[in-house]
């Protein structure tokens, strides 16, 4: 790029949610001019960017017109019009991650085929076009059904345990995956710039909310052995190199009970499994993403200390103007950092913010995090 990132360069972000908000907070330190497109006129990014545009992320003309006068476009959500991004790339606008990568990751079936073609370990799977294909599946029960497109934050996923569950299976094109008896869900975030430099953040361990099926509790660094951590990070680096991605890539994986690592899904952007890096690492995932897309030297990803990240979800049974109970009590605790996402209204399991808890004593960090979970509630 001919323009300096800190000067006249105009950066566009597709999506104005909390990921975009935290990316802008870091971009301010880099003196970057940021434009945002989001369908919600009250999106969390609306007051932080240089220019905010309310419009559809899936409409060709809207995305094309948003991007045609910009220098570089990135995303905070994959559900965007890729045809428009391809047209912009043809006309000289830089798009990171590249449109071909976004197209691949939008389709969980293509993701799985990519894993298979590139010898990336993943669970056995079968692509199906309709629910009728489940009458004679290649996999035996139980298995997981995932919509190929538009699944997000636990939506678009069904557990098929018995034949009776098939009645409520998705009708749309989907894939079924072998049920993995895993010990822990883990993740590695990897960054790659245009010169081919690749760097990973240390592997993290995750716990999921059983009702909402999204990350609720994350611990970094992991206590698993060096061999397991190095293997997970090597897988993430291989995927980044195989894709030739520019930007950040979150690689979600299963660690099985017999020690295998299987890749579950990819996200080509800052990710929920990296929020702890803001306080817990020498460089945050948001700063690293900017370094990668601006083709700058990648930062130091080492952990500063033990960090636990809690997703702050809307309480079940509450919907309306958000009210945060317990804020003063948790902020009086040592090493507690609150991040609210600027969402005016709450609803059950909506991501309203996150909390990072740091402590040089890992057990103390975890126990403090459990206390925060008990005290801090999002109601209406």
C-alpha positions in Angstrom: 0.0 0.0 0.0 1.3 3.4 -1.0 -0.3 5.2 1.9 0.9 5.1 5.5 -1.5 3.5 7.9 -1.2 6.6 10.2 -1.8 9.1 7.5 -4.3 9.4 4.7 -5.1 5.6 4.4 -8.8 4.9 4.8 -9.7 1.6 6.5 -13.2 0.1 6.2 -14.6 -2.4 8.7 -17.6 -4.5 7.6 -19.5 -4.9 10.8 -19.9 -2.5 13.7 -20.3 -4.8 16.7 -18.1 -5.4 19.7 -15.2 -6.8 17.7 -15.2 -3.7 15.5 -15.5 -1.5 18.6 -12.4 -3.1 20.2 -10.5 -2.9 16.9 -11.3 0.8 16.7 -10.1 1.3 20.2 -6.7 -0.1 19.2 -6.8 1.7 15.8 -7.1 5.0 17.6 -3.6 4.4 19.0 -2.4 3.9 15.4 -4.1 7.1 14.3 -6.1 5.2 11.6 -9.0 6.7 9.8 -11.8 4.1 10.2 -15.1 3.8 8.3 -17.8 1.3 9.5 -20.7 -0.3 7.8 -23.4 -2.1 9.9 -27.1 -2.7 9.5 -27.9 -1.5 13.1 -28.1 2.3 13.4 -27.2 1.8 17.1 -24.2 -0.4 16.5 -21.5 -0.3 19.2 -19.1 1.3 16.7 -21.3 4.1 15.6 -19.7 6.8 17.8 -16.1 5.7 17.7 -15.3 5.7 14.0 -14.5 8.5 11.6 -17.6 7.7 9.5 -20.5 5.3 10.2 -22.8 4.0 7.5 -26.0 2.1 8.3 -26.6 -0.5 5.6 -26.8 -4.2 4.7 -23.6 -6.2 4.8 -25.2 -8.8 2.5 -26.3 -6.4 -0.3 -23.9 -6.1 -3.2 -24.4 -2.4 -4.0 -24.2 -1.3 -0.4 -21.0 -3.1 0.3 -19.5 -2.1 -3.1 -20.4 1.6 -2.6 -19.1 1.6 0.9 -15.7 0.2 -0.1 -15.0 1.8 -3.5 -13.4 4.9 -2.2 -11.5 3.2 0.6 -7.9 1.8 0.6 -8.3 -1.3 2.7 -11.3 -3.3 4.0 -11.4 -5.8 6.8 -14.2 -7.6 8.6 -15.5 -8.3 12.1 -18.1 -10.8 10.9 -18.0 -13.3 8.0 -21.6 -12.8 6.8 -20.8 -10.2 4.2 -21.3 -9.9 0.4 -18.2 -11.6 -1.0 -19.1 -10.8 -4.7 -18.8 -7.1 -3.8 -15.5 -7.7 -2.1 -14.2 -9.5 -5.2 -15.2 -6.6 -7.4 -13.5 -4.2 -5.1 -10.3 -6.3 -5.1 -10.4 -6.2 -9.0 -10.5 -2.4 -8.8 -7.5 -2.1 -6.5 -9.1 -2.0 -3.0 -7.1 -4.2 -0.6 -9.3 -6.7 1.2 -7.9 -8.5 4.3 -8.7 -11.3 4.9 -9.0 -11.9 1.2 -12.4 -12.4 -0.3 -11.6 -16.0 -1.4 -10.9 -16.9 2.3 -14.1 -15.3 3.5 -16.1 -17.2 0.9 -14.5 -20.5 2.0 -15.1 -19.9 5.7 -18.7 -18.7 5.1 -19.5 -22.4 4.1 -18.7 -24.9 6.8 -18.9 -27.7 4.2 -16.1 -26.0 2.2 -14.1 -25.5 5.5 -14.3 -29.3 6.1 -13.3 -30.1 2.6 -10.3 -27.7 2.9 -9.2 -29.5 6.1 -9.4 -32.9 4.3 -7.5 -31.7 1.2 -4.7 -30.2 3.2 -4.3 -33.0 5.8 -5.5 -30.9 8.7 -6.9 -33.2 11.4 -10.7 -32.9 11.8 -13.6 -35.1 12.7 -15.2 -37.4 10.1 -18.0 -35.7 8.2 -20.6 -36.0 5.5 -22.2 -33.2 3.4 -25.9 -33.4 2.9 -28.3 -31.4 0.7 -31.6 -32.2 2.6 -32.9 -33.8 5.7 -33.8 -36.8 3.7 -30.1 -37.7 3.4 -30.2 -38.5 7.1 -32.2 -41.6 6.5 -29.1 -43.4 5.4 -26.2 -41.5 6.8 -22.5 -42.5 6.4 -22.0 -41.8 10.1 -23.6 -43.7 12.9 -25.5 -42.0 15.7 -24.9 -39.8 17.6 -23.6 -37.0 15.5 -23.7 -33.2 15.1 -25.6 -31.4 12.3 -24.4 -28.0 11.3 -25.9 -25.7 8.7 -23.4 -25.0 6.0 -24.1 -21.3 6.0 -25.3 -18.6 8.4 -24.7 -20.5 11.7 -23.3 -18.2 14.3 -22.7 -18.1 18.1 -24.1 -21.6 18.6 -27.0 -21.1 16.2 -27.3 -23.5 13.3 -26.1 -26.5 15.3 -28.2 -29.5 16.3 -27.3 -32.7 18.3 -28.7 -35.8 16.6 -28.6 -38.4 19.4 -31.4 -40.7 18.4 -33.4 -41.4 15.2 -36.3 -39.4 16.8 -34.1 -36.2 16.6 -33.9 -36.5 12.9 -37.5 -35.2 12.7 -36.3 -31.8 14.0 -33.1 -31.7 11.9 -32.3 -28.8 9.6 -33.9 -29.0 6.1 -31.2 -26.8 4.5 -27.8 -27.9 3.1 -25.7 -28.9 6.0 -23.0 -31.3 7.2 -23.0 -34.0 9.8 -19.9 -34.6 11.9 -18.8 -37.5 14.0 -19.6 -36.9 17.7 -16.2 -36.1 19.3 -15.7 -37.3 22.9 -13.4 -34.4 23.7 -11.7 -33.6 27.0 -11.4 -29.9 26.4 -12.2 -27.2 23.7 -9.1 -25.2 22.9 -8.2 -22.4 20.6 -5.2 -20.8 19.0 -5.2 -17.4 17.3 -2.7 -17.0 14.5 -1.7 -13.9 12.6 0.0 -13.6 9.2 1.1 -10.5 7.4 1.6 -10.0 3.6 5.4 -10.7 3.8 4.6 -14.1 5.2 5.5 -13.6 8.9 3.3 -15.9 11.1 2.8 -15.7 14.8 0.5 -17.5 17.2 -0.9 -16.6 20.6 -0.5 -19.3 23.3 -3.2 -22.0 23.3 -6.2 -21.3 25.5 -8.8 -23.5 27.2 -12.5 -22.8 26.9 -15.7 -23.7 28.7 -19.0 -23.2 26.9 -22.4 -22.2 28.1 -24.5 -25.4 27.7 -27.7 -23.5 26.9 -26.3 -20.9 24.4 -23.5 -23.0 23.1 -21.0 -20.2 23.1 -17.8 -19.5 25.1 -18.5 -18.4 28.7 -15.2 -19.0 30.4 -11.6 -18.9 29.0 -8.3 -19.6 30.8 -4.9 -18.5 29.5 -2.2 -19.8 29.4 -3.1 -23.4 29.2 -1.7 -25.9 31.7 -1.5 -28.7 29.1 1.9 -30.1 28.3 4.3 -28.3 25.9 3.9 -31.0 23.3 0.1 -30.5 23.1 0.4 -26.8 23.0 3.1 -26.9 20.3 1.0 -29.3 18.2 -2.0 -27.0 18.4 0.0 -24.0 17.5 1.7 -25.8 14.6 -1.8 -26.8 13.2 -2.9 -23.1 13.3 0.3 -22.0 11.6 -0.1 -24.6 8.8 -3.7 -23.5 8.2 -2.6 -19.8 8.0 0.1 -20.7 5.5 -2.1 -23.0 3.5 -4.7 -20.3 3.2 -2.0 -17.6 2.6 -4.3 -15.4 4.8 -3.4 -11.8 5.7 -4.9 -10.9 9.1 -6.0 -12.8 12.1 -7.3 -16.4 12.1 -9.0 -18.0 15.1 -8.6 -21.8 15.0 -11.1 -23.6 17.3 -10.1 -27.2 18.2 -11.0 -30.2 20.3 -8.5 -32.0 22.4 -9.8 -35.6 22.6 -9.5 -37.9 25.6 -6.8 -39.9 23.9 -4.7 -36.8 23.1 -5.6 -36.1 19.5 -6.3 -32.6 18.3 -9.1 -32.0 15.8 -9.9 -28.7 14.2 -13.5 -27.7 14.6 -14.0 -24.3 12.9 -12.2 -21.2 11.7 -12.9 -17.5 12.1 -10.9 -15.1 9.9 -11.0 -12.1 12.3 -10.6 -11.1 15.9 -12.4 -13.7 18.0 -14.0 -14.3 21.3 -11.2 -16.7 22.3 -8.7 -13.8 22.1 -10.4 -11.1 24.3 -8.1 -12.0 27.2 -5.1 -10.7 25.2 -6.1 -7.1 25.9 -4.9 -7.3 29.6 -3.2 -10.7 29.5 -0.6 -10.5 26.7 2.1 -8.1 25.5 0.2 -7.5 22.3 -3.6 -7.8 22.0 -5.4 -9.7 19.2 -6.8 -6.4 17.9 -3.3 -4.7 17.7 -2.0 -7.9 16.1 -4.7 -7.8 13.4 -3.9 -4.2 12.6 -0.2 -5.1 12.4 -1.0 -8.0 10.1 -3.2 -6.1 7.6 -0.9 -3.1 7.5 2.0 -5.5 6.8 3.9 -4.4 10.0 6.1 -6.5 12.2 4.0 -8.8 14.3 3.9 -8.2 18.0 5.0 -10.2 21.1 2.2 -12.7 21.8 3.5 -14.0 25.2 1.2 -14.0 28.2 2.0 -11.4 30.9 0.3 -13.4 33.6 -2.6 -15.8 34.2 -5.8 -14.5 32.7 -9.4 -15.6 32.8 -12.0 -14.2 30.5 -15.7 -14.3 31.2 -18.3 -13.5 28.5 -21.0 -11.2 30.0 -24.2 -12.6 28.7 -27.8 -11.3 29.1 -29.5 -13.2 31.9 -32.2 -15.7 30.9 -35.7 -14.2 31.4 -34.6 -10.6 31.0 -35.2 -8.4 27.9 -35.1 -4.7 27.5 -32.9 -1.7 28.6 -29.7 -3.3 30.0 -29.0 -2.9 33.7 -25.7 -4.2 35.2 -26.0 -5.6 38.7 -22.8 -5.9 40.8 -20.5 -3.6 38.8 -19.1 -1.7 41.8 -18.6 -4.9 43.8 -16.5 -6.6 41.0 -14.5 -3.5 40.2 -13.5 -3.4 43.9 -11.7 -6.7 43.4 -8.0 -6.9 42.5 -7.2 -7.5 38.8 -10.7 -7.2 37.4 -11.1 -5.4 34.1 -14.6 -4.7 32.7 -15.4 -4.3 29.0 -19.0 -3.2 28.1 -19.9 -3.3 24.4 -22.2 -0.3 24.2 -25.4 -2.4 23.5 -28.4 -0.5 24.9 -30.7 -3.5 25.1 -30.2 -6.9 26.5 -31.9 -10.3 25.8 -31.2 -13.8 27.0 -27.6 -14.9 26.2 -26.8 -11.8 24.2 -23.1 -10.8 24.4 -23.2 -7.6 26.4 -19.5 -7.4 27.4 -16.7 -9.4 28.9 -14.5 -9.3 32.0 -10.8 -10.2 32.3 -9.4 -11.3 35.6 -5.7 -11.4 36.0 -3.5 -12.7 38.8 0.0 -14.2 39.1 -1.6 -17.1 41.0 -3.6 -19.1 38.4 -5.9 -20.7 41.0 -6.6 -17.2 42.5 -7.4 -15.9 39.0 -9.9 -18.7 38.5 -11.5 -18.4 41.9 -11.9 -14.6 41.5 -13.4 -15.2 38.0 -16.0 -17.6 39.5 -16.9 -14.9 42.1 -17.3 -12.3 39.2 -19.6 -14.8 37.4 -21.8 -15.1 40.6 -21.9 -11.3 41.3 -22.1 -9.6 37.9 -25.4 -10.0 36.1 -27.0 -8.3 33.0 -30.7 -7.7 33.6 -33.4 -5.3 32.4 
